[in-house]
Each structure stands twice: as C-alpha cells, then as structure tokens.
Amino acid sequence: MAAPKKGRKQGAQSRPGRTLALMLIAIVALTGGMFASGHTTPRLGIDLAGGTSITLQAKNEPGQKNAINKTNMNTAVDIMNRRVNGLGVSEAEVQTQGESNIIVNIPKGTNSQQARDQVGTTAKLYFRPVLATEVSGADPAATPSPSASTGSDKDTGKEADKDKATSSSSATPSASATSQGRAVTDALKADPTPTPSAPDASASAPAPSASADPATAKLQAEYTALDCTKKTERAKAGDGAKAEDPTVACGQNGSGQWQKYILGPAEVEGTDVDKASALFDTQGAAGWKVTMDFTDKGSKKFASITGKLAQNQAPQNQFAIVLDGEVVSDPYVSQALTGGSAEISGSFDQQESQDLANMLSYGALPLTFTEASVTTVTAALGGEQLEAGLIAGAIGLALVIIYLVVYYRGLSIVAIASLLVSAVMTYVIMALLGPTIGFALNLPAVCGAIVAIGITADSFIVFFERIRDEIREGRTLRPAVERAWPRARRTILVSDFVSFLAAAVLFVVTVGKVQGFAFTLGLTTLLDVVVVFFFTKPLMTILARKKFFAEGHSWSGLDPKRLGAKPPLRRTRRVSAPVDTKEA
C-alpha cells in the first residue's frame, strides 16, 4: 500500500477537535460579553413589548415644490430623535418609511399623547440675543471672573480657540449678578440688546431691580430656580414662550456641562435662513465651520441684530440659536454682518459642524407633518404575541427534531447538537445587538428565526444524504465523510447564498417591521454557514471514528444493509488453465 504523498493537506480531517475547541471558545466569549454588558435578553420591539407607533406623513409647504426629498426627510428624523430624547424616552425608534413617511416607535412607559404632540409639530428655530448665562448648578462665587464665549461669525479670534464648540463653556456667570440684573431688566423693558454694565462680583445670580415689572421678576425667578442638569426641567424650560417674548432656556456647552440662559425676544426666525452647510476651511486655520445664507428679509434682520450685539460685552454680544426651546449654539459677534451670509467657527469636528448645519437647515425646512396613523399596543397584548410566536417556534423545532430522529436515528445527535449551537449563538448575538445597533426583536423577526430552523436543518440533510450516497457506493464511513463534504459544501453554500440574497434584498427595499424579518433571516443564514463548517463537519469527522457509527450499527442511521450498499469493490486475479504442450 502506497504511503500518502508529502504535503497533502489533512488539517481539517486530522484535527477536528481543534476546530470544535475554537468554536466553543467563540461561544463562551460571546456569552461572557452578553453577561458583562448586562443585557441578557434581546430588546423587544413595540409589537412585543408594548408602546405607541406613530406614522407621520410629510407635506410640502404652500409654494414649495419637491421639498419631500431624502435630505429633508433625514433632517426631520434627526430633529424628531432629539425631541423624543428630550422626553426622557429610551430605546425609541425614528425612521423613514418610503419617500414621504416617518415612523416613530415609542416603547411603553411614555406619555404617548405628549410624544404625539412633540413629534407631530413643525420645529421652531429662533435667533435670540443672550442677556445672561451661567453653568447650571455651578457656584458662581468661586470664580467670578467673566467668561469667554467661543466661536465667532467670520472672526475666530483668540476667544474661539479656547473651546471645542460654539457654545459657552464658562464655569461662572459671564458678568456679575447685580449688573446682570440691571442689564436684563433694562433690556426687557426697552431693547433686546442691552448696553453692558460695569462688572460687580458681589452677588451670584441676577436679582430683580426695584423697577422690574412682575413679568420680568417672574422670568428672573425662573432663571434662578432653573436647573438644566435635570432632564424634566430642561424639557419644560421656556414652555409656552412666543417668539416676541423673552424666555429662559438650556443648552450644553463644549465641556459637556449644561448652561442656562435668559434670552431676549427672537430677532431672526429659522425661516429667514435660506440654507446652511458644513465646510472644512482648507486655506485658514478655522477647520470645520458652518456657513449660513439668509433670505433678503432675513439678511436685514441679521445685520440689525449683529450690529447691536457687536457693541456689547460678553455674554451680551452673543446670540443663541434656539431649536425647540434648546440652545444648540451661542456664538459671539464682533462686527455687524451685513452681507446676507455668515459663518460660525470654532473648534468644531466634522460631526458637530454637520449636526449644527442640519439644525439650521431644519428651521427653513419647507415641510409639515400630519399623523397618518397611531397604533397603541398594550404590554399584555405584546406578551401574548410573543408567547404565541415562541409556541409556534417550539412546535416547528419539535417537528424537525422528530423527523430527524425517525429518519436519521443516530445521526440526529449531530443535527440536534448543531441546532442547539445555532440557537445559542442566535440568542446571544441578538441580545448584544440590542444595545450595540438598536436591534429590536419584533414579531416578524421571530418569524424569521422560525423559518431559519428549516434552513439550518436543510444543510444537515444535504450533508447526511451525501454521506449515505457514498456508503451506498460501498465505501466505509471515514472516507465517505471526507468525500461527501466537498459536494455537500458547495450545495450548502449555494443554498445559503440564495437565502441571504433574498434577505438582503428584502431588507433594502422594505422598511419597518418587515426589515426585522429580513435581518433575522440574513443573520441566521450566516450563522448556519458558521455552524455547519465549524461544528457539524468536525463533529461528524470525530463520530466517524467511533465504533457505533463506523461499523454501521442499525441505530446509527448509517447501516449499509438498510441503505442498500453495494458490496465493496475488490480486485481479483484471473487464473488460466495450464496449457499442455506435450504431444500425445
């Protein structure tokens, strides 16, 4: 018998235990990561956990054509996400559906009516002068020196270099409390852009002057009591304030601290912005910046307010860009901007500049949204649907196992073990994808997982039938497994590729819940390939060396007699009769 040739690759055949060990390590690592993250169960969608699903339909503003486009819809989604987060909602979903619809899914535990009111209204963007500001919750007496505002319009200056973004980052009030109180009172009584007062560090908060009217005193009291570090107070700050009214507001500065503000009446509205974009300054040292172009009417308004603000000292040379009651930027100005355009610069990174540009663009977004439908699912109904889905999955799995045991007998051990590994990996990955990418397990996704049971079982059947075909040809089990694998592998890969392609196409062309089905189907199809290659095949190689399977026990599922195997092919010598050459 000839010895095997040198260099013949036999790693997969001779070392299946190593492959199984690697597979086990991967499962343990994923499971450990799941427990370490604290998310030990998959995140459930609205239809299973309960909650409210709102469908909003976009409509063009009068006189605006072709406003329903991808850019405007994505900007609207960003703003609605901010609104939902402002309500303290966790795990909410806001996404486009088709060309003109937005779906907002809000889980249980949220005031659904409040959420409907928030996401269904058009965003309000205003440019308001800053009258007073300080870090919310800070002790102003600790360091009473005036702060430097960051960012500028067409003038970065040395102040802009101190901070990362175009929001105030002071640790103390920008001016003394007593002088602020007088300045704010004068501003509210007469002009939205007050003249600065001399600094005086004798107090910690704006105090109402003797001549302050009740409305002004109330506003200053609100400012003093406002704590922007609390989400509930941020959401209520400035509630009900009209464009022509002064108000209080909150905003996050470049250091990540929450800043509180007293703001004057709105001087420029979001509809006065023609367009805004984020650009990288390749010639200067400004880096990323945001440019704004105003309408004709907006240009006049902006020139007027910046001319007044430029005469003041910080913080009253700043204007606050306020979106839905929250200050998203508060740049200072050093000169009147009369050219109909402006830019905000500072220590922006790309994402920050693009986010601010989107917010400025939304103020001029020529869209309105109306409710097309609102669906509320109670937690009890969601629990019933989940239970029904799990029962359906259990029944399907039981039927597959019964079929495997009856038809394949001992081979069913391999199939059941592979199904178990696939189920564990699917569960763990789904649990990890919840906090990682926001994946939510909805009822269609459960259906996708059930369908995947059949896809996975089909892969085992293809492999087993190839092995049995080799045994029918008269081969013993070990060479039968190795000869069957290349042919089975090709069939499995082609089948799984078709399933994955269908899932990918379905995921791309659909939205909403159907995407959950497509995502789960695609995920489980990929896991099927992993399990078959790194678990089923190595396990089958090991079992082929065991006497029970190798000798074709009647309960092994590989009995040559039951399979109608041909007798082994043997070489035979032909013996010829001797020829007698003797003559008679």
TIZADREN-666351 format. One line per field, with one value per residue (C-alpha): residue in three letters; x, y, z. Coordinates in steps of 0.05 Angstrom, whole numbers. Each point is the difference from the previous one (the first is absolute). Layout:
<pts>
torlum	Ala_...
c1	X_...
c2	Y_...
c3	Z_...
</pts>
This chain:
<pts>
torlum	Met_Ala_Ala_Pro_Lys_Lys_Gly_Arg_Lys_Gln_Gly_Ala_Gln_Ser_Arg_Pro_Gly_Arg_Thr_Leu_Ala_Leu_Met_Leu_Ile_Ala_Ile_Val_Ala_Leu_Thr_Gly_Gly_Met_Phe_Ala_Ser_Gly_His_Thr_Thr_Pro_Arg_Leu_Gly_Ile_Asp_Leu_Ala_Gly_Gly_Thr_Ser_Ile_Thr_Leu_Gln_Ala_Lys_Asn_Glu_Pro_Gly_Gln_Lys_Asn_Ala_Ile_Asn_Lys_Thr_Asn_Met_Asn_Thr_Ala_Val_Asp_Ile_Met_Asn_Arg_Arg_Val_Asn_Gly_Leu_Gly_Val_Ser_Glu_Ala_Glu_Val_Gln_Thr_Gln_Gly_Glu_Ser_Asn_Ile_Ile_Val_Asn_Ile_Pro_Lys_Gly_Thr_Asn_Ser_Gln_Gln_Ala_Arg_Asp_Gln_Val_Gly_Thr_Thr_Ala_Lys_Leu_Tyr_Phe_Arg_Pro_Val_Leu_Ala_Thr_Glu_Val_Ser_Gly_Ala_Asp_Pro_Ala_Ala_Thr_Pro_Ser_Pro_Ser_Ala_Ser_Thr_Gly_Ser_Asp_Lys_Asp_Thr_Gly_Lys_Glu_Ala_Asp_Lys_Asp_Lys_Ala_Thr_Ser_Ser_Ser_Ser_Ala_Thr_Pro_Ser_Ala_Ser_Ala_Thr_Ser_Gln_Gly_Arg_Ala_Val_Thr_Asp_Ala_Leu_Lys_Ala_Asp_Pro_Thr_Pro_Thr_Pro_Ser_Ala_Pro_Asp_Ala_Ser_Ala_Ser_Ala_Pro_Ala_Pro_Ser_Ala_Ser_Ala_Asp_Pro_Ala_Thr_Ala_Lys_Leu_Gln_Ala_Glu_Tyr_Thr_Ala_Leu_Asp_Cys_Thr_Lys_Lys_Thr_Glu_Arg_Ala_Lys_Ala_Gly_Asp_Gly_Ala_Lys_Ala_Glu_Asp_Pro_Thr_Val_Ala_Cys_Gly_Gln_Asn_Gly_Ser_Gly_Gln_Trp_Gln_Lys_Tyr_Ile_Leu_Gly_Pro_Ala_Glu_Val_Glu_Gly_Thr_Asp_Val_Asp_Lys_Ala_Ser_Ala_Leu_Phe_Asp_Thr_Gln_Gly_Ala_Ala_Gly_Trp_Lys_Val_Thr_Met_Asp_Phe_Thr_Asp_Lys_Gly_Ser_Lys_Lys_Phe_Ala_Ser_Ile_Thr_Gly_Lys_Leu_Ala_Gln_Asn_Gln_Ala_Pro_Gln_Asn_Gln_Phe_Ala_Ile_Val_Leu_Asp_Gly_Glu_Val_Val_Ser_Asp_Pro_Tyr_Val_Ser_Gln_Ala_Leu_Thr_Gly_Gly_Ser_Ala_Glu_Ile_Ser_Gly_Ser_Phe_Asp_Gln_Gln_Glu_Ser_Gln_Asp_Leu_Ala_Asn_Met_Leu_Ser_Tyr_Gly_Ala_Leu_Pro_Leu_Thr_Phe_Thr_Glu_Ala_Ser_Val_Thr_Thr_Val_Thr_Ala_Ala_Leu_Gly_Gly_Glu_Gln_Leu_Glu_Ala_Gly_Leu_Ile_Ala_Gly_Ala_Ile_Gly_Leu_Ala_Leu_Val_Ile_Ile_Tyr_Leu_Val_Val_Tyr_Tyr_Arg_Gly_Leu_Ser_Ile_Val_Ala_Ile_Ala_Ser_Leu_Leu_Val_Ser_Ala_Val_Met_Thr_Tyr_Val_Ile_Met_Ala_Leu_Leu_Gly_Pro_Thr_Ile_Gly_Phe_Ala_Leu_Asn_Leu_Pro_Ala_Val_Cys_Gly_Ala_Ile_Val_Ala_Ile_Gly_Ile_Thr_Ala_Asp_Ser_Phe_Ile_Val_Phe_Phe_Glu_Arg_Ile_Arg_Asp_Glu_Ile_Arg_Glu_Gly_Arg_Thr_Leu_Arg_Pro_Ala_Val_Glu_Arg_Ala_Trp_Pro_Arg_Ala_Arg_Arg_Thr_Ile_Leu_Val_Ser_Asp_Phe_Val_Ser_Phe_Leu_Ala_Ala_Ala_Val_Leu_Phe_Val_Val_Thr_Val_Gly_Lys_Val_Gln_Gly_Phe_Ala_Phe_Thr_Leu_Gly_Leu_Thr_Thr_Leu_Leu_Asp_Val_Val_Val_Val_Phe_Phe_Phe_Thr_Lys_Pro_Leu_Met_Thr_Ile_Leu_Ala_Arg_Lys_Lys_Phe_Phe_Ala_Glu_Gly_His_Ser_Trp_Ser_Gly_Leu_Asp_Pro_Lys_Arg_Leu_Gly_Ala_Lys_Pro_Pro_Leu_Arg_Arg_Thr_Arg_Arg_Val_Ser_Ala_Pro_Val_Asp_Thr_Lys_Glu_Ala
c1	0_30_13_-36_37_38_-34_-71_-47_-35_-8_-76_-2_53_-14_-75_7_38_-56_-53_43_3_-75_-11_47_-39_-67_28_29_-66_-39_49_-7_-75_2_54_-43_-59_-46_-18_-65_-13_-31_-74_-35_-65_-44_28_18_-58_2_-23_16_-13_2_11_-11_40_-32_30_-10_-43_41_56_8_43_15_-13_70_50_40_-60_-30_65_6_-71_17_60_-43_-55_52_22_-72_-14_65_-20_-60_47_-20_49_3_-46_5_-8_9_-25_-49_-3_9_-49_-12_35_-13_9_-1_-2_2_-46_8_-4_-56_-23_-41_59_43_-52_-2_76_16_-60_14_46_66_10_69_16_60_-6_48_33_-15_31_30_37_16_-61_15_69_21_9_35_59_28_-37_43_-36_-1_20_-52_24_-10_-10_-31_55_49_27_43_39_-64_-22_64_-16_-57_-21_-67_-41_-33_17_45_4_4_-30_-50_25_-8_-16_-69_-17_19_-35_-63_1_18_-52_-53_17_2_-68_-30_29_46_19_74_19_61_51_6_63_20_-17_14_-39_-57_-11_-63_-40_-43_-62_7_-50_-28_-9_-71_-34_14_74_4_-34_49_60_-30_-7_72_24_-39_16_44_20_34_-69_-33_-70_18_36_-62_-44_47_-32_-66_-52_47_-17_51_-11_8_64_12_46_34_52_58_62_67_65_22_-63_-30_-71_-6_-61_-19_-45_-16_-32_-56_16_32_8_-42_20_-39_46_57_4_51_55_58_62_67_73_44_60_33_-5_7_-74_-10_-73_-50_-74_-22_-68_-35_-61_-60_-6_-44_44_63_-28_-21_66_40_-41_8_74_13_-30_32_70_-2_-9_44_-5_-49_-44_38_-25_-62_-30_-24_-60_-33_-63_17_72_62_41_53_16_54_23_6_53_-28_-65_-10_-34_17_-59_42_40_43_8_69_37_30_-52_10_-35_-59_-14_1_-46_-48_-5_-8_-58_-34_7_-27_-60_-21_-13_-25_-60_-38_-56_-21_-69_-18_-18_-11_13_3_3_19_-9_53_-50_-15_74_13_-55_31_69_-28_-36_64_41_-52_1_76_0_-51_42_64_-34_-25_69_32_-52_14_75_-5_-48_37_73_1_70_19_-55_49_44_-59_-31_67_11_-70_14_66_-35_-56_49_41_-63_-27_66_13_-71_9_65_-27_-54_46_51_-41_-70_-26_-69_-31_-70_-51_23_72_-25_-31_67_33_-52_11_74_-11_-19_60_48_-32_5_75_7_-44_42_64_-31_-28_67_32_-53_9_74_-16_-48_58_35_47_12_-21_65_16_-75_-2_61_-23_-71_21_25_-63_-45_39_-13_-74_-6_37_-43_-64_20_23_-68_-34_47_-9_-76_6_47_-46_-60_38_19_-67_-45_-5_-27_-18_13_73_1_-20_53_55_-14_-3_66_34_-22_21_70_1_-22_64_42_-32_4_73_26_-44_-40_57_53_-49_-19_74_11_-62_21_58_-47_-19_-75_0_61_-28_-68_-42_-74_-17_57_-38_59_-15_25_-53_-57_30_7_75_38_52_70_37_59_54_1_53_-20_30_8_5_70_13_28_52_16_-20_-41
c2	0_67_52_66_53_53_67_-27_45_-39_54_0_-76_-15_58_9_7_65_29_-20_31_66_-1_-12_57_47_-20_10_68_24_-25_32_66_-5_-8_53_51_-13_-11_-73_1_26_69_-7_42_39_-58_-45_46_48_74_50_2_66_7_72_21_58_54_58_70_45_26_-52_-55_-63_13_-72_-29_-44_57_36_-65_-21_68_-7_-68_31_54_-49_-43_60_13_-71_-2_65_-36_-48_-57_-57_-49_40_-8_54_-21_17_-45_7_71_40_-35_-1_-55_16_-60_18_-56_-9_44_65_52_-17_64_44_-38_10_74_6_-39_23_75_41_18_72_31_69_46_34_48_-27_44_-44_-69_-45_-73_-32_-24_34_43_69_29_-48_34_64_20_12_-59_-3_-21_-46_1_61_23_13_14_-58_43_-23_-15_-52_-40_-14_-47_-59_23_62_-2_36_-38_47_-28_63_54_41_64_18_-14_70_30_-56_12_74_-15_-54_44_58_-46_-30_68_33_-34_-73_19_34_43_-32_19_3_-67_-11_-67_12_-48_-66_6_54_33_39_75_43_24_-69_-15_-65_-36_16_-20_-65_-14_13_-44_-56_10_-4_-63_-34_-62_-23_-62_-30_-27_16_74_5_-26_52_60_55_-38_43_58_36_27_71_-19_-6_-69_-47_-58_-54_-23_-43_33_-25_-31_-42_43_25_76_41_64_61_16_61_0_-35_46_-50_-62_-67_15_59_-49_-18_-57_-23_-48_-27_15_-13_61_-24_68_27_-30_0_-74_-22_57_11_50_32_37_43_21_74_14_-42_36_66_-29_-34_62_41_-48_-14_75_10_-61_18_63_-42_-41_-75_-31_54_0_-71_-25_-68_-47_-32_-62_-26_40_-26_42_-39_54_69_34_71_55_54_39_11_-54_34_-44_-47_-58_-20_-56_-31_-25_-27_-67_-41_-71_-25_-31_61_47_-45_-7_75_11_-50_35_68_-31_-29_70_13_-69_9_-60_-13_-67_-28_-64_-55_-53_-13_-72_-15_-70_-17_-39_-56_-7_3_-56_-43_10_-18_-62_-21_10_-41_-56_-1_-3_-57_-40_10_-20_-62_-23_7_-39_-56_-5_-3_-53_-45_5_9_-35_7_56_42_11_41_39_15_21_46_30_12_36_42_19_21_43_32_18_28_41_29_19_35_35_35_49_0_19_7_-66_-15_-69_7_-51_-4_-10_-59_-28_8_-41_-54_-3_-6_-66_-31_32_-28_-69_-1_9_-61_-42_18_-22_-64_-21_10_-45_-54_3_-15_-59_-27_1_-49_46_-2_58_39_8_9_62_31_-14_24_66_38_-15_16_63_28_-14_30_64_9_-11_47_53_0_7_56_37_-3_26_56_23_-3_41_54_9_-3_40_-9_-67_-39_20_-38_-63_11_17_-62_-45_28_-7_-72_-18_24_-37_-63_3_11_-58_-50_16_7_-48_-50_-22_-8_-36_-47_-14_-19_-45_-36_-29_-29_-73_13_41_-29_-71_23_-19_-8_61_43_22_-25_-75_-23_-55_50_47_-55_8_-36_-51_29_-1_-48_-16_-74_-39_-38_-72_-33_-76_-27_-16_-70_6_-74_-36_-61
c3	0_-21_54_-6_-38_38_6_-5_40_54_54_-2_0_52_49_5_76_-9_-43_52_55_-38_-10_75_18_-46_32_70_-19_-30_60_48_-38_6_75_8_-38_46_-60_8_-40_-70_-4_-20_-52_9_-23_55_57_-9_-17_-53_-74_-35_-76_-24_-72_-28_-42_-38_28_-45_-58_11_-52_5_74_17_-14_35_31_30_26_33_32_27_29_37_31_20_33_41_19_22_40_32_29_36_-45_-8_-57_-44_-76_-52_-73_-69_-36_-75_-28_41_67_67_51_73_47_74_52_58_62_-40_-4_-70_-7_19_-50_-55_14_-2_-63_-41_3_-44_32_22_-10_26_7_68_35_63_61_54_5_49_10_32_70_4_59_-31_62_-10_-62_-16_-60_-66_-48_-73_-49_-55_-74_-43_-64_-50_57_39_45_61_38_-50_9_73_-12_-43_-24_-10_67_63_47_60_69_29_-21_-58_39_71_26_20_-66_-37_38_-19_-72_-8_30_-46_-59_13_10_-61_-50_-11_-5_65_12_46_73_41_31_72_32_63_-14_-33_-42_-35_51_-21_7_36_-66_-30_-22_24_-66_4_73_-17_-56_44_54_-51_-21_72_14_-66_6_-70_26_10_-63_23_12_-67_-35_34_-7_-41_-9_-32_-17_-64_-50_25_73_41_28_37_-34_9_-43_4_-4_-31_66_4_56_-1_-7_17_-35_2_-73_-31_-52_-65_-51_-57_-15_-29_-63_-12_-13_-73_8_46_-11_34_-35_15_-5_-40_-6_71_69_17_-16_-5_-2_-14_-53_-3_-57_17_-40_-19_60_45_-22_24_67_11_-18_49_60_-12_-4_68_32_-24_45_63_46_13_7_-29_-66_-12_-35_16_-55_33_-29_34_62_6_-14_-51_-9_29_-43_14_-52_-4_-59_-38_-53_-58_-59_4_23_61_26_68_16_60_18_-38_-22_-62_35_43_-59_-41_58_9_-75_0_58_-35_-64_37_20_-73_-16_-47_29_47_29_13_37_-48_54_73_26_74_24_73_37_11_-75_-16_51_-32_-69_25_35_-64_-41_49_0_-76_0_51_-41_-63_35_31_-68_-30_57_-6_-74_11_54_-40_-66_20_67_30_-49_32_58_-46_-27_68_29_-60_7_74_-16_-54_49_54_-48_-29_69_26_-63_1_73_-16_-62_41_37_-57_-62_30_-28_27_-4_-28_-22_-73_27_41_-64_-34_55_-8_-76_14_36_-66_-36_52_0_-76_4_45_-46_-61_37_28_-67_-34_53_-10_-75_10_45_-52_-48_46_38_75_44_8_-74_-13_45_-32_-72_16_31_-63_-39_60_14_-69_5_69_-20_-62_39_56_-49_-33_68_22_-66_8_71_-21_-57_47_52_-51_-35_62_64_70_27_-64_7_66_-37_-54_51_42_-62_-25_68_10_-70_13_66_-37_-42_63_38_-58_-16_71_39_-41_-46_55_45_-56_-13_73_4_-64_41_52_-5_5_-64_-35_1_-23_61_-18_43_-26_-62_-42_-4_-69_-4_13_-50_-53_-6_-55_22_5_-65_2_-51_-22_-37_-62_3_-68_-9_-15_-72_-13_-54_-1_-62_7
</pts>
